[in-house]
Amino acid sequence: MFIDTMKKIAVLLMVITVLSKIFGFLRDITLSYFYGATSTSDAYIISITITTVLFSLIITGISTAYIPMFKRIENDVGHQSATEFTNNLINIVLIISLVVIVIGFLFSEVIVKVFALGFDGETLKTAVLFTRIALVGIIFTSLTQIFMSYLQLNGKFTIPAMIGFPFNLIIILSIFISAQTNVIVLAFGSVLAALTQMLFLLPSLYKTHYRYAPIVQFTDKNIKKMAMIVFPIMIGISIDQINLIVDKTIASTLVEGGISALTYASRLNDFVQGIFVLSFVTVMFPLISKMVAQKNTEDFKNSISEVISSVILIVVPASIGIMILAEPIIRLLFGYGHFDDHAIDMTFHALFYYSIGMIGYGFREILNRTFYSLQDTKTPMYNASIAVVLNIILNFILSSYMGISGLALATSISALISSTLLVINLRKKIGAFGLKGNFITFMKVSFASTVMGVVVYALNKYVFAEWNALLRMMVVVFAGSIIYFILITLLKVKETKLFLNFIRKKVHL
């Protein structure tokens, strides 16, 4: 019952996420059109990166620990106590956010230099100014994250999934206006977009009967327990952010526009993760946290196995497809305005090497959340430590030979090794959870994806080479999808049957 419910909600979230991600692409395309891969776009992206990192340090660990904590309090004491805990948490987060903003404002130049060692002169000044303005948005993004988690806990997944629409719309407008007036509008646009996201959630939050209360109790036993859970998560996140800082810093020293190229490629890589992996994880996390609270071990293990197989079914062919079509994808999406051939070359090579580790990113996201639902935050922390050390070492080695592409490849290798270690650790912790079935699915899907990849390459390179770029891409992707679906059906991949049954029910066949 859980699995059917999860899949139905996940499919709906995928549709919403696809539309939201397309809107996100329009945002990136707009930025690349007006600013290309230049010092201005680098300064803007660094300011957003800094605020994202500071936000992540504050709230990601808290919101991750919040869901299983809320379920435990609700299960043990009641919904009212869980809501009071939520209000206390919100007020504490607001206080922490204000402190971080003040510190960030005072030391913004130092922080920018840490993130982008290669910045100097006008680029440095612009990045510092952008960062000081963008810092204000941390308050709104922190509240948004907790509100989203609360809505998901109450079975409201659709509205939280849609917050990308107002956010991207405001960003697109700010990019357009800034190009006609002053670049400072870019920074103010990011703050306004963050505020709009938060306001977008308030009507749905009100309908859940949530009511804000000015409670601040740092000594509350649940806050203390949550702090113990959050601390390892925050360390793990800070380690990941160190990796991000190293990536951006090295990119800033390699070539002008390197940060922008790396970011555009990473965003495209995140597209698949956002649509498929995060759609499942978003639905899975509150529900498996409830299973843990109720000690429902069998359904818990089955759910983890099914989510892993579902991700394999989609991410493996997507990874191979993107690797083969990296250059035409980048040229089609970004090859306009100030985004020249050099920028296209940097970006598509980075995308190719990011795609190698796509399955690793997906598994890591699922397995980290699985450990968090078990209130085991130390294992992901240790894993993140190993992964970031490996990634940094590989960054310096590979970037010296491959430039920007080496940074992307280093990230992929560390993600693959990290996810492998997490699988081993989870197997030791909870026992068998269907890995044999997952491996069989992986082998079948890999074979089908490889055959599909060969056909897609031939169609794109030789058969439809003279066609219009957009039409060629649509035909090649459609043909590849049909071939892949036929192959996994012939290979009797069990998830294909489940998917077909789901479609039949929807169309009443």
Disulfide bonds with the S-S distance in Angstrom:
none
